[in-house]
Structures are given as C-alpha cells and as structure tokens.
C-alpha cells in the first residue's frame, strides 16, 4: 500500500511515464489481498486474548485495519473507473497510509499490554 502511493507520486510528478500509474494500481491490489490474508491469523490471535485491555486495543486495531482495507477497496474501484492522474485516489491513499500507521501503533501497544503481567 505504501509503495502504491510512492508510485502515484512518481507518476504525478512526471517521472517514468504511465507505467507508474499501472504499478500503483497493481501494488494496491496486492496490498488489499495481503491485508485480507493477514486478517485471518489476526482474528485468531484476537480470539485468544484474555487480557481485557489488550483485547480492547486489539479490537480497535482490527477496526482501523478494516476501515483502511475498505478505503483501499474504494480507491481500487476508483482507479478502474477514473482517468489516470486523478487526485482522489491519491488522497485516499494518503488517508489509508495514515490509518495503517495508526493501526501499527495500536498493534505495538497491544503487544506491550499483552506482555505485561
């Protein structure tokens, strides 16, 4: 997902041509698939948590991740139906990166909470 926005910026700034628009599209698709696959063991881990604070953080982690994936799915759909270089998909990518950054922070907090007695 992060490389998708890097590819968008390369395309938008005029370096390398239209191929970077295609790279952004396909890396976004791969990121969506990877995120959905990662959700399966994440849900198994969530179900096994016993610490109430860690479980609450894990639920927020899951919600933010699912929101990011939904946003990236909308982004992917827009890329199929809009002209290359449109700004809305790039804006959605930026918002998505912010969401997965927040989710990563929550994941770290969850691990720290789950490890403490």
N, C-alpha and C positions, 0 to 999 in steps of 0.2 A: 504494500500500500504506500509505503514511503517512497519507494523507487518510482511508483506511478506519478507522484507529484513532481519528483525530480525530472522525470521525462517530460511532463507537461511544461515545466518551466524552460527546459531546453528547447522544446518546440515553440513555446510562446515567445522566447527571446530570439528566435530565428536561427538557431544553430542546428545543423544537421538535417533539416527538412522534415517532411511529413512522416518519415519513418518513426520519429519520436512520439508523434501522436498515436501511432499504432502500438508502440512499445508501452505507452501509458495505459492504453486500453487493455492489452493482454496481461500486463502485470497487475492491473486492478482485478481482472477476472481471476487470476491465480491467487491473489490475496484473499478474495472472497471465499474461494474454495478452501484455501488453507485455514482461514478463520473458522469456517464451519466444521472442518475436520478437528481442529483444536478444541472446539466447544464440547466434543464428546467426552474426552478424558477430563476436561474441566468440570463438566457436570457430575461425573463420577466422584471427583475429588470433593466437590461441594456437598454431595450427599453424605460423604463420610466425615464431615467436620462435626465435632462435638462442642468445641468452644463457641459460646453464643456470640461473642464479639467478632471472632474470626468468621463465623457464618454470616453475620450481618455484612461485614466488609466483602465477603465473597459474593453475596447476592448483588451488592452494588457493582462489584467488578463485572459480574455476568450481565447486568442490565446495561451498563455503559458499553460493554463489548457488543451486545446485541443491537444496541442503538447505532453503534458505529458500522456494523455489518449492514444494517437496514439502510443507512445513509449511503454506504458504498454501493449497495444494490440499485438504489435510485440513481446514483452517479453513473453506474454502468449502463442503465437503461437510457439515461440522457445522452450518453456518448453514442449510443446506437441510433438515436433519433435527431441529433443536432449536428450542425456543421462543425468540423474540426476548428479548434481555436476558440470555441465559445467559452466564456468566462465562468458560467455557472458550475460546470463540472469541476473546474479548478478550485473554486470557492468551497464546494462540497468536500473536495479532497483535503483542503486545509482544515476544515472543521473536523473531518474524520481523523486526521493526524492528531489534532488536539484531544479528541476523545480517546484514542488509543494510548496517548501519553498519560492521560488521567487514569485510564484503566491499568496501565503498567504500574503507576504509582500505587493504586489500590491493591494490586497483586503483591507488591512488595510489603505493604502494610499488613496484608492478610497473612503472609508468611511469617513476618515478625510477631504478629499476635498469636498465631497458631503454635509457634515455637516456645513462647513464654509460658511458664507454669501457672 
